[in-house]
Amino acid sequence: MVKRSKIVIFFVVLTMVAALIGLTTEKIVKGTKLGLDLQGGFEVLYEVKPVKKGQKITQETLKSTVEALNSRINVLGVSEPDIQIEGNNRIRVQLAGVSDQNKARELLSTQAELTFRDVNDKVLLDGSDLKGNAAKQSFTQQSNKPIVTLELKDANKFKQVTEQIVNMPAGENLLVIWLDFEKGDSFKKEQEKELAGKEPKYISAPAVNQVLSQSDVMIEGAFSVEEAQSLASILNAGALPVKLDEVYSTSVGAKFGEKALNETVLAGFIGIAAIFLFMLIFYRVPGIIAVLTLTIYIYLILAIFYLMNGVLTLPGIAALILGVGMAVDANIITYERIKEELRSGKSVLSAFKAGNRRSFTTIFDANVTTILAAAVLFAYGTSSVKGFALVLIISVLASFITAVFGTRLFLGLWVQSRVMDKKPGLFGVKESDIREL
């Protein structure tokens, strides 16, 4: 006797799942962040070197550098930078959607160590004397030129500095402002360049004609508004605790990334469509169930990735498609077991129960070994490999849920409804292949 209630439950559950997918898919697709290989961007690998003699590069140093880089990247407006520590002395930075790569490179690698020196290059003030996050871009009152204003922690210290400078001979009573003063630099050498019409390395060298007792300091130079804003942002982000030497860099144009995304998605659709067709031809009704559970699987992967705020890359899409193949593999193992039981002469219900029970261990072992391999890739791989491994782990877990439990639920409702009794052909089994018990 046909149990129509089971069929009704099947369609009710299917309708609920379809409604959930229909209502949330657009939000998930639009909200999923794409890596630089899919939307274009900039990637650079830095070697971390000490800035002071005797300084050691430790994991704590690397973590501090990553924090400083994150602060600087906020200036670029990149919402989801990918910054990874590699080995003991390297940091990889990936910035998706960055259009001005030269600005990004300069913002990341500049030491941002601000110093105030005399004409003999003696340090009078440095970044430690500044109040945090107090740098601002402004304009002069008279000429309306872009400037950067700073605030000092101790006005009395600035008074002592100006007292020292004001007593120096004319032409030497200068407070020279440097950004990233390096070994071998000198004011006198850079002043000669300036007199020759070339741009000096120091920012400015204002004359000090009176003692100043104030905490507000103004940096005036040949700035554009953008340059003044960038300098203020860098100073607020703070100096890097190390020196960054660029080892490798690459960029992906926005058009190239869009093309890669379109081609990858098209290839994925073709591959998944071929899988769906194969399942429908060889497994009939179970094949239809497999198509449903695989659709739910793909939705589940994208939803999990969206909720994790993950960044989808080309390797990630490859792992997603690979996961579809693994989910199909689990279905095939289960369906073949059921077909074997049917060929042995068992009823549809008995064959369904036995096939699910005997296939579970095989599917479980295969998934565990894949997760172990992916975990090793995630632990020791580079950023792109980590992305592949993460999506693969999520894919395996999602495929296990949908291929095993989803199939048992949906196919089980049809089997328990008795509609498929004595109809092995619906499972792709010929009557002539069935052996009598």
N, C-alpha and C positions, 0 to 999 in steps of 0.2 A: 504494500500500500504506500502510495506517495505521500510523504510528509511535506505539505506545502509550506508549513511554518518555517522550515529550514531555508527554503528558497526565498521566502519573504525576508528573513533575517539577512541573507546574503545581499539582496538588493538594497536593504536599508543601510547596512554597513558600507556597501559600495557607494551609495549616494552620499553618505556622510563624509567619506574619504574624498570623493570627487569634489564636494562642496568646499572642503578645507583646502584642497589643492587649487581649485579655481579662484578662491578668494585671496589667497596669500602668495601665489606664484609670482605675480607681477611685482609685488613689493620685495620679495626675496631676490628676484633676478636684478632689479634696479638697485637694490641695496647691497648686493655682493660687491666687494671691492676687488678690482683687478690689479694684477701685478704689472710691473713695468714692461714685461714682454708682451702684454696684451693691450695696454693703453699708452705705451711709450714712457720714457723716463730716463733716468741716469743711475748708473751703478759705478761705485768706486771701491777699490780695496786699498786700505792704508796699512803701512807698517808703522807700528808705534815705537817711538824712540824717546829716550830720556832727554829732558831739557836742562837738567843740572847734573854736574859731575857727581857720580856716586849714587844717582837715583836708580832704583830698580823697578822694572816693569812687572808688577804683580797682577793677579786677577782683580784685586780691589782697585788698582790704578786703571785697569781696562774698564771696569764698571763705572768708575767716576768719569772717564772719558766718554762713555756711551751716554751718560746722563747729560753731560755738557753738550754733546752733539744733538741730543734730542731737543734741548732748549734752543739751539741755533736753528734747527730744522723748522721749529714752530714759526720762525720769522718768514720762511718760504711759503707757509700756508699749506704744507703737506700734512694731511691728517693721519696717514698711516705709513710712516717710514718703517723700513725693515733694517734694523741695525743688529748685526751679529758679530760676536767675538769668535775669532777663528784661531785656534792654537794658543800660543803664549804671548804673541806680540802682533796680532793682526786684527783689524776690524773691517768688516764689509758693510757698506751702506748702500741701500737701494731706495731710490726716491721715484715713485711712480707718479706720472703726470707733471713732472717738472719741465718747464719750457726753457727757462734761462739756466743752462747748465754751467756757464762760466760763473754766474753769480752764486750758484749752489756750491761749486768747487771752492771758490774763494771764501764763502761763508763757513764751510766745513773745516778747511785746513788752516786758516789763519790762526796764529797763536793767540791774538787779541790781548797781548800784554801791554797795557798802556803805561808809559813812564814819562815823568817830567824830569828833564836833565838840564844841566848848565852847558855852556859852550865847550866844556872839556869832557863832556859825556858822563859826568858824575850823576848818579841817580839821586834825585831830591824827593820825589813822590812816585808811588807806583799804584797798581790796581788795588792793593790792600788798604790804601788810604781813602778809597771811594766808597760811598754808600751803595748798597746793592739796589739794582733796578731803578736807579735815579737818573740815568742818562736819558735825555730827551732831545728830539730835533726841534729847533726853534728858528727864529729869524732875528737879525740885528734890528734895532729900532730905527737907526738912521738910514742905512742903505738897504734894509730888507733882504740881506744875504742869508743863505742857510747856514746855521751853526749847530753845534751840539753843546748842550749845557750839562754839567755834572754837579754833584754835590759831595763835598768832602766830609769825612767823619769828624775831623778836628780842625776848626778854623784857626786855632792858635798855631798849628803846625804849618799851615799855609802862610801865616804871618812871618814865621821864622824863615821860611824859604824865600819869600819876597824880600826880607831884610838882607839876606845873603846876596841875592841877585842885584838889588838896587845899588849896592855899594861897589859893584864891579865897574870897570871903565866903560865908557860909551862904546857901543858896538859889541860889547861882551855881556851887557846886562840883559841877556835874553833867556827866557824860559822855554826851552826846546821840548816840544811834545812829540813823542815817538809812539808808534804802534809796531810792536814786534821788532825791537832793536836787536840786531844779531851781532855776533862776534865779527869784528872787522869793520863795522859801521862807525862812522864818525861825523859829527856835525860839520866840521871844517870841510871835509871832502864833499858832503852833500850840499853845503853852501856854495861851493865853487860850481857845482852842477846847476844850481838855481840861478846863479849869476850868468851862466852861459845859456840860460833859457830852457834848461831841462827841468823836469819835475824831480824834486828831492824825495828821499825816502821818509823824512820826517813830515809830520802833519803840518805843523806851524811853529814859528819861533817868535812870539810876541815880545816886545821890549817891556821891561818892568821899570817904571819911572817913579813909583811910589810904593810904600809898604801897604799891603792889602791884608786886612783882618776879616776874612769872610769865608763862608763854606761853599758859596756858589762859584763855579768856575765855568768859563766859556771857552770853547775850542772853535776858533775861526780859521777857515782855510779855503782853498779853492774847491768848495763842495758844490755839487748839485743837490737838489732836495733829496733825491733817491740815495745818494752817497751818504748824506748826513743821517738819514733814517737808518741805513744799513749799519753805519758806525755805531749809532746809539743802540741798535738792537744787539750787535755783537758785544758791546761793552756790558749790556745788561745780562746777556747770557753767561758772561764770565770767561776768563782765560782758560784755555785747555791745560790740564796738568802735565801734558806730554807734547811731543812734536809728532806730527803726522806726515809721513812720506808716502806719496802716491805710488803704488806698485802697479796698479792696473785699473783701467776705467773703460767703460763702454756706454753707449747710449742707444736707445731705440726710439725712432721717430714715431709720432702719434699715428700717422697713416700706416706705417709698417705694422705697428701693434694691432691696429684695427683689422688690417688684412689678415694677420696671423690668427686673430680671434675668429673672424668669419670663416676662414678655411678650416680651423680646428673644429669649430662647432658643426660645420657641414660634414666633415669626416666622421664626427661622432654620431650625427644623425644617421648617416649611411650605415655605419657599423651597427648601431643599435637596431635600425630597421631590418637589417639582414638577420640579426639574432632573433628578433620577433618573428620574422617570416619562417625561419628554421623551426622554431618552437611550435608554431601553428601547424606546419606541415607534418612534423614527425610525432607530435604528442596530442593533437586534436584539442579536446576540452582541457586537459591539464596544461596544454600550451597556451590557451586563452588565460588561464589562471596565472601562468608564468608571466605573460605580458602585463597583466594587472599588477602583480607584485613587483615586477621590475620597474614599472612606472612609479609606483610608490617608493621604491628604493631610490630612484634618481631624485625624486622630490625630497626625500628624507635627507640625502647627502647635502643637497643645496641648502636646506633649512638649517641643518646642524652647522654648516660652514657659515651661514649668515648669522646665526645666534652666537657663534664663537668670534664673530668679527674678524674672520680670517681673510687673507688675501689670496685670491685665486690666480694661479699662474698656468702656463702651458703644461709643465710637468703635473700640476694638480689635475688638469682636465684629462691628461693621459691616465693618471691613476684612477680617476672617476670611471673612464671607459673600461679600464682593466677590471675595475670592481664589478661592472656590469657582466663581464665575461665570467668572473668568479661566482656571481650570484646565479647566472645561468647554469654554471657547472653544478652548483648545489641542487638546482631544480632537476637537472638531467639525472644526477645520481639517484635522487628520490624517485623520479618517474620510471627509471629503468628498473629499480628494485620492485616497484609496484607492478610493472609489466611482467617481470619474472614470476612474481607471485600469481598473477593472472594466468600466465602460461602453464603454471603447475596445477591449475584447476580450481584455485580458491575463488571464493565469491569476491565481488568488488570491495565490499566493506572489509573483509579479512585481508585482502591483498593491500588495501590502503593502509591499514594499521600495521601490518608486517613490514611493508615497504618503508614507511616512515621510521619505524623502530630500527630497522637494520641499516638504514642510510645515515642515521644521525651520527654515529661514531666516526664514520669516514669523513663526513662534512666537518665535524667539530675538529678533528685532527688536522685537516687541511687548512682550516682557518687559523688555528693556533700557530702552526708553523709559519704561515704567511705573516701573521702579526709579529712574531719573533724576528723575522727577517726585516720587516719594516721598522721595528723598534731599533734595531742595530743601525739601519740607515739614518734614522732620525737622530740617534745619539752621536754618530761620528761623521755624518755627511755635511756638505756645505749647504748654504741657504736654499738653493733650488732643489737639492736632493731632500732636504728636510721637508720642504713643501710637498714633494711627491710622496714621501713616507707618511706624513700626517694624513693626507687625503686617502692613502691606501689603507691605513689603520681604520679610519672612519668608515671607509667603503666596506671593508671586511666585516666590521661589526654590524653595519646596516644591512649588508647582504645576508648575514646569518639570521638576523631578525625577520627580514622580509621573506627570504627564500625558504626558511625552515618553518617559522611560526605563521607567517602570512599564508604560505601555501597550505599548511595544515588547516588553517581557519577557513579559507575560501573553498578549497577543494573538498575539505571535510564536510562542509554544509551541503554540497551537492551530492556527495557519496551518501551521507546520512539521510538525505531526502528520498533515497531509493529510486530516483529518476534514472540512474545509470546502471541499476541492477541488470545483469545478464546482457550488457552491452559493452563488451570489451573493445569493440571497434572505436568507441569514444576515447579510448586510451591509446589507440594506434596498434592494438593487438588483433591479429587475424584469428578467426574461429578455428582454422586448421592448425594453428600453432598451440592450441590449448590441449594439455594432456589431462586425461581423466584421472581422478584420484582413485 
